[in-house]
Amino acid sequence: MNSVMEIGDHIVYLHQGHKQWEGSNKDIIFSKDELLNNFIFASDFLQDAKQMRMMEANGTPRS
């Protein structure tokens, strides 16, 4: 799903035919929508990448 965040400016996530989430490729990192996060960040690697992006955006230093 990296391509979604890299290519798309405006993203709409549909779940069972209904709009579940809508926002920018920057908003998706901070989404608290569990269905969206389970879909986009399905692997441990991508979940870690999301955590790192959130930390960087919040100015939290890496340990």
FIPA-926137 format. One record per residue (C-alpha): x, y, z; chain; residue number from 1. Coordinates in Angstrom, 1 decimal. Example, Ala and Ser with C-alpha at 12.3 -4.5 7.8 and 13.67 -1.06 7.14 Angstrom:
12.3,-4.5,7.8,A,1
13.7,-1.1,7.1,A,2
***
This chain:
0.0,0.0,0.0,A,1
3.0,2.3,-0.2,A,2
1.9,3.3,-3.7,A,3
-1.4,4.7,-2.2,A,4
0.5,7.0,0.1,A,5
3.1,8.0,-2.5,A,6
0.9,8.4,-5.6,A,7
-2.4,9.5,-4.3,A,8
-3.1,13.1,-3.2,A,9
-6.6,12.5,-2.1,A,10
-7.6,9.0,-0.9,A,11
-11.0,7.5,-0.4,A,12
-11.2,4.1,1.4,A,13
-14.3,2.1,0.7,A,14
-15.4,-0.7,3.0,A,15
-18.3,-3.0,1.9,A,16
-19.4,-0.4,-0.7,A,17
-19.5,2.6,1.7,A,18
-17.0,5.4,2.2,A,19
-15.2,4.5,5.4,A,20
-12.4,7.2,5.4,A,21
-11.4,10.1,3.2,A,22
-8.3,12.4,3.4,A,23
-4.9,13.2,2.0,A,24
-1.9,11.0,1.8,A,25
-0.5,12.9,4.8,A,26
-3.7,12.4,6.9,A,27
-3.6,8.7,6.4,A,28
-0.6,8.3,8.7,A,29
-2.5,9.9,11.6,A,30
-5.8,8.1,11.0,A,31
-7.3,6.3,14.0,A,32
-9.7,4.3,11.7,A,33
-9.1,0.7,12.6,A,34
-10.4,-0.8,9.4,A,35
-8.2,1.6,7.3,A,36
-5.1,0.9,9.4,A,37
-5.6,-2.8,9.2,A,38
-5.9,-2.6,5.4,A,39
-3.1,-0.1,4.7,A,40
-0.7,-1.1,7.5,A,41
-1.3,-4.8,7.4,A,42
2.3,-6.0,8.0,A,43
4.5,-5.4,11.1,A,44
6.9,-3.6,8.8,A,45
4.3,-1.1,7.7,A,46
3.0,-0.6,11.2,A,47
6.5,0.2,12.3,A,48
6.9,2.6,9.4,A,49
3.6,4.4,10.4,A,50
4.9,4.7,14.0,A,51
8.2,6.2,12.7,A,52
6.4,8.7,10.4,A,53
4.2,9.8,13.3,A,54
7.2,10.2,15.6,A,55
9.0,12.3,13.0,A,56
6.0,14.5,12.4,A,57
5.6,15.1,16.1,A,58
9.3,15.9,16.5,A,59
9.9,12.8,18.7,A,60
13.6,11.7,18.5,A,61
14.4,8.2,17.5,A,62
15.8,6.0,20.2,A,63
***
